[in-house]
């Protein structure tokens, strides 16, 4: 890989250290010195100094046996601070407001929360009959388009760990309660890039959701949701709006 020069005015050593941290992803959670040097096109001695420095500050950990590096305790500490300060919602509020103007329906940003998903930000629809999301509320991950858009992109082993142990909770006749049926739903979501659910959690609503990616992994889902009699009719039009907005949200998240 050819090294990309740091933008003008950027301190190269800091830029390289941040590049190292961003190299760790769900698909690539650990690195050795030599392979990271090859990936970035840097000298091994430079990479070793960067890794040693980041380890000293707790951003990385080194396995003494394998000499491979993984993210350290300072990373989740900063992640908690970022979540409590509302970083992700603040980045997408203009998008939520725009989708509300374009659709008239409620718009919700949901983030993974164990085997469920949590409402991180929301704006209510404008009609007299509308869906009202509660910020902070947690919904089971197998129920509804928001969860499908998130968990469809998890590795199957993780999906099985989260949802495959037994019958899934039924909320009404539309809820997916069979794990194999859930896997088939996830395959459609990955193929189409969007999820549509009709009353799986609340049988009175229809939702259209798309995943928001950050560094190759799903950070959230963006959902337009409202009364079934309106949203079901408009689902085709809403699909494109939600898909495009989710892509913009991913760019805002640095994805």
N, C-alpha and C positions, 0 to 999 in steps of 0.2 A: 504494500500500500504506500502511495506517495504522501509525504507529510503535507498537510494543509497549513499554510502560513497563518499566523495569528493576525487579526485585523489591525490596522494602524492604530497606535495608541494603546494597545493591549499588552500587558506585561506577559512575555512569553512563558516564563516559568509557571505563573499562576494559570495561564491558559492551558498549559500542558497538564498541570495537576487536575484541573477540572475535566479535561478530556479523558484522563485516566478514570476518574470516578464515573463519568458517563459511559465508559466502555462496559461497565458491569450492568447486565440486564437479566431478566428472568431466563432468557435463553442462554446467556453466557454469565453465570454467577461467579465464576472464578477464572483467574488468569495466572500464568507463570511469567517470569521476567522475559524469557526469550520470545514466547509467542506474542506477548503484548508489544515488544519492540518491533517484531516483524509486522504486526497489524498496523502500527502507527508510523512505521518507517523511521524509528528513532534508534539511536545508539543504546546498546544494552546498559551501559554504565549510567546513562541519563535516566532510563526507566527504573533502574535499581534505586537510584537516589530519590526519585519521585515516590516510589512505592514505600521506601523506608520512611520518608517524611510523613506521608499520609498515615502510615501505621503508627508513628509516634504520636499523632494527634487523634488516634482512635477512629479515623475514617476507613481504615482497612485493618484486616487481621491476616497474619501469615501462619499457615499450618507448618509447624516445625518439622513434620515428617515429609510432606510432599513439597514444601517450599512454594506453595501456591497461595494466592491472595484472594480474600473475599471481603465484602463490605463489613465495616466494623460498627461499634455501638454509637459512634457520633452521628451516623447517617439517620437511623430511626429517631434519634433525639431531635435533629433538625426537622425531620418529617412531621413529628408531633407538633412542634412549634408552628410549622407551616399550616398544618391542618387547623389548629386552634385559632390561628390568625386569619383564617378564611381565604387563603391564597387562591385556591382553585375557583371557588365561587366568584371572587372579585374579578378574575380574568375573563369569565364568561358572562357576566351580568349583561353587557351590551348585546350579546348573542341571544340571551333569553328574552330580553326586551324586544329585539327585532322579530324573533319567532312569534312572540305574542301578538305583535302588530300584524304580522303576515297571516296568522292562522286564527286569531281570536280565542284560541284554546290555551289551557294551562301548559306551562313548559317547566320541566324538572331536570335538574342535574343530580344524578345518583352516583354514589361511589361504592366500591365493594366494602362489605363489612362482614367478615367471617363467611358464613354460608348464606348470607343475605346481602341486601343492598340498602344503603342509607341515603335519605334525601339530604343533599348538601346545600342546595339552593333551589328556589322555585318562584315562579310568578303565576298568579291566578288568571284564568281566562276572564273575558269581559262580559260574557252573557249572564243572564239571570240564573241559568242552570249551568253549573260548571264544576269541574273537579278541583278540590282544594288540597294541596299537598302540605304536609306538616314537616318543616325542616327539622331534621334529627330523627324522624321516624325510620324504623328499620322494618323491611319487608322480606320474607323468605325468598331466597334466590331463585327457586324453581318456579315462582309464580309471577308471571307478567313479562311484558316485553323488555322492561328496563333490566331485569335480571338476566334474561336470555342474551341481550346484547353484550352484557359483561361476561358471563360465565361461558358463553359459546367459544370464547377465545382462550380459555384456560386449557392446559394439557389434560387429556382424558383421564390420566391417573388422578389428577387433582379433582376433576369432576366426580369421579367415582368415590373418592374419599369424602367429598362434601355431600353428595346426594344419593350415593348408591347403596347405602347400608340397609335400607328397608323401604317400605312404602312411603311415598312422599305425602305430606299433609294435604288433604283435600279442603278447599275453601268453597267450592261449588262444582257443578257438573262440568265446567270448562277447565278446571285446574288439571295440569299434567301431573299424574301421580305415579306413573311408571317410568323408571330410569331409562330404559331403552327408548321409549317415546321421547324422553327429554333429549337424548343424544341425537335422535333424528331431527328434532327441532333445532338443535345447535348446528347441525350440518347445513340446514336451510339458511340459518342466520349467517353463517360464514360465507355461503355461496352468494347470498343476496346483499350482504352488507347492512342489513336492516332487519328489525324484528317487529312484527305486528301481533298484538294479543287482543283477544276479544273476551273480556270479563273473566280472566283467569284468577284474579285475586278479588277484585270488586266486580261483580257481574254486570254492573250498570255502566262500566266504562270500557272504552277501547283505547289502546295506546300504540304509538309508533315510536320506536327507539333505535338509536344507532350507537355503536361503540365510539368512545373517544380514546385514541391511542396516545401514549407518551413513551418515547424511547422503545417502541416496538411492543409494548404491553398495554393492556386496557387499563386506563386510569379511572374511567367513569363511563356513564351512558347519558345521552341527551334524549329526552323524551317529550313528545307532545301527547297530551292525554286529555280526554274529555268524554262527555256523554256518548254512548255507543251510537245513537241514532244520527249524530252529526259526524263523528270522527270516522266511523266505518265508511260512510259515503265518500269522505274526502281522503281516504287512506292513500290512494294513488298519488295525489298531489302532495300530500304531507310527506310521503316517503322521500321524495327528492329534496324537499326543504330540510328535513331532519338530517339526511345523509350529508348534505353540503355543510350544514351548521356544525355537525359533529367533526367534520374534517377541519373546519376553521378553529374549533375549540382545541383540537389536537395541536394545531400550529401555535395557538396561544399558550398551550402547556409546554411548548418546546419540543413537540413530537414531530 
